[in-house]
Structures are given as structure tokens and as C-alpha cells.
Amino acid sequence: MGNKIPYDQGLIAVVLALVGFGLIMVFSASTVVSGELHGSQSRIFTRQLVLVIVGLLALMVTMRIDYHFYRRAEVVYCTLLGSGALLVYILFTPIASGVHRWIRLGPASFQPSELAKLAVVLFTAFYLVTRQKQFHFFWRGLVPYLIVVGAVILLVLAEPDLGTAASIALSASLLLFLGGLRYRYLLGLMLISLPALYFLVVRVPYRLNRILAFIDPEKDPYGIGYQIRQSLIAVGSGGWNGLGYAQGTQKLFFLPEPHTDFIYAVVGEELGFLGSVAMIVLFSLLFWRGARIAMRADTPFGTYLGLGIVCMIVFQAFINMSMVTSLLPTKGLPLPFVSVGGSSMIITMAAVGILLNISRQGSGWVTPDSQSKDGSFFGSSGEGGGRYSKGV
């Protein structure tokens, strides 16, 4: 390609704003906890700063790799098999905090489920463009895909980690919909998931307690409803303008996990409604820029990969913020770019780098002006199936 399009500056600005915002809030949310746990008030912040730098390096590497490289079968299957092997391996590692989620390498740790999220998005995009003709046939197309992705989801559930498993399933389902999967298959998958959710939630006591706390957090305010109740107190006490940066009180060992899963509650308490809305706006801008890049990709694979990446990030963000404000039951999902977490930061930044490379290669635009007969996103002339045709 001769004259390449510049990287999407809007996406870069939004991501840097989120990362900078996150570092500022991590410093505030973690100071007291860090002093108590590590004897240094800056220990957690310093570690997060190092992880951000590593994440930015990962972004700069992936943004320079032609994303068409990821369309190679050996790359797709090696990534998928590698993440699967790591998910199997951690099931035989010592339990930490009651779960098998991290591979410990001295002071560092890695969470394979974060890599699995990106691997499933990559595999789904690859499958949609390479198995276009077989994809709409249940046994030849859909079942092999479900076996592969279902195996990854089951391994994540075995950790156990229902939140990440649900996030993977949600992103994959959206790509299947955009890939033109017949509605009766989508409806069937939804119906099949209901009994699974029953056994995964209702029949598991600690998950059922989260549902009960979500329904009525005041019923057991110092037991199962404690965490969400403290989160709501933090958000509610912030008012319009907040108590002021670093002036929040819920992070003083009242609110569990103030620098990780519940950092959005600290944002609400210290920066108020305006600060909370600002973060929602940033993630909304991220979705807009990411979707815009994906729709302008030069290949259907780029469109599916881009949409999968942006949905993977934004879905998790809005699930986290909904959880913190009691719009959804509590679940251990970090807020992308903001919460403390090395694996999430590095994998997410690497994924953004891929998205930036898609923007670099982009040229086309997807329009809903000529829907194909099979309900595909790209017309029958494209290399992949979906619900609208690719404009020239």
C-alpha cells in the first residue's frame, strides 16, 4: 500500500485520556490501602504506572503489525491453543483467593482469561470470513465453532469466573449476529443458555447471594449486601461535584476493592455526577471511534476484528459501571484502562494497537443500502458474511 492513512488520532486521544484518568484515580483510591498492605502509600500506584508503560509499549508494537497477519490460520489457532493451554494449566496451580485465575511469575502475575477474550474475538472474525459458505449450516458451520468457543468458556467458568465467561459469550454473540447467523439459531442459543445460567447462578450459593444483594442490599447490609451498599453510599455522597479529589472516605477500608473492581465508586464520590458522566462519555467516544474504524476497514475480517475488540472493551466497561451503581449484580470485572490490573491493561492496550492498525489500513465504508439475500453484513461479493453490504 502506497500512501497509508494516518492512525486514528481520535482513538489515541480517548485511550490516553482514559489511561491518564485511571492513573489519577488509582493514586487516590490506593494510597491508604497500599500503605496498610505494603508499607508504602505509592506501591500500588507505582506498579500500575509500570504496567501502563508496558501496555503502551504493547500498543506501539501491535499498531505497527499489519492486522492482515492475524488472518493467518497458524496465528489464529496458535493464539487460541496457547490461551486454552494456559487456562488448563492454571486449574492445576495453587488456589489464590478461592479461585484459579493467575499464573505467578515471582512478583508478577498473568491472567490467561484476558488473553482468551482477545483470542475468541480473533477466532470468531477469522471463522466468519473463512467459513462463510458453511457457517449458516448448523452441523457443518455453527457446531464446530460452538465446540471451540464453548471449550474456552467452560475453562474460564472452571476458574471460576462467570463474569469473564459472560463477557466472552456476549462479544462472540454480537459477532455471530453481525455475521448473519440465522435468527432461529441465535434464539436457540439464548434458550439453551437459560438452564446453564440457572445452574451457574441459582445453584451456586455465593452467586445467588449476589443476586439477592442486588435485589435488596438493605436486607443484609453488613453481610451479602455490604459491598454494593458501600458502593452506593460512595456514589450517592458525591452529589453533583463530588467531595473533591482524594477527599473520599469510603476508600478508607469501608468499600472493598476501591482501586480495582469498584474504582468507579471512588470516581463518583470524589468527582461526583459530573466526573462519573465524563467517564461514560469517554467510553462512548471509544465505542464511536472504534466502530467507525471497524466499519471503514479494508476487509470484512478487519471489520469483524475491529468490532469485536471495541465491543470486548466497551461491554466490560459498562458492565463494571452498571455493577458499581447496582444496575447489575456485583461481579469481579475490572474497569478497562482505569482499574488496577496488569493482564487487563496490557491485553487491552495491545488490542487497541490492533484497532489502530486497522484504522491505518482502512478505506471503505459499510452502508445498509443493499442487504444480501442471506442477511449478511457484507454482500455475497465480500469475503465474509454479515448483515449489510460493503460500500465501495
Buried (B, 14 or more C-beta within 10 A) or exposed (E): EEEEEEBBEBBBEBBEBBBEBBBBBBBBBBBBBBBEEBEEBBBBBBBBBEBBEBBBBBBEEBBEEEBBEBBEEEEBBEBBEBBBEBBEEBEEEEEEEEEBBBBEEEEEBBBBBBBBBBBBBBBBBBBBBBBBEBBBEEEEBBEBBBEBBEBBBEBBBBBBBBBBBBBBBBBBBBBBBBBBBBEEBEEEBEEEBEEEEEEBBEEEEEBBBBEBBBEEBEEBBEEBBBBBBBBBBBBEBBEEEBBEEBEBBBBEEBBBBBBBBBBBBBBBBBBBBEBBEBBEEBBBBBBBBBBBBBBBBBBBBBBBBBBBBBBBBBBBBBBBBBBBBBEBBBBBBBBBBBBBBBBBBBBBBBBBBBBBBBBBBBEBEBEEEEBBEBBBBBBEEBBBBBBBBBBE
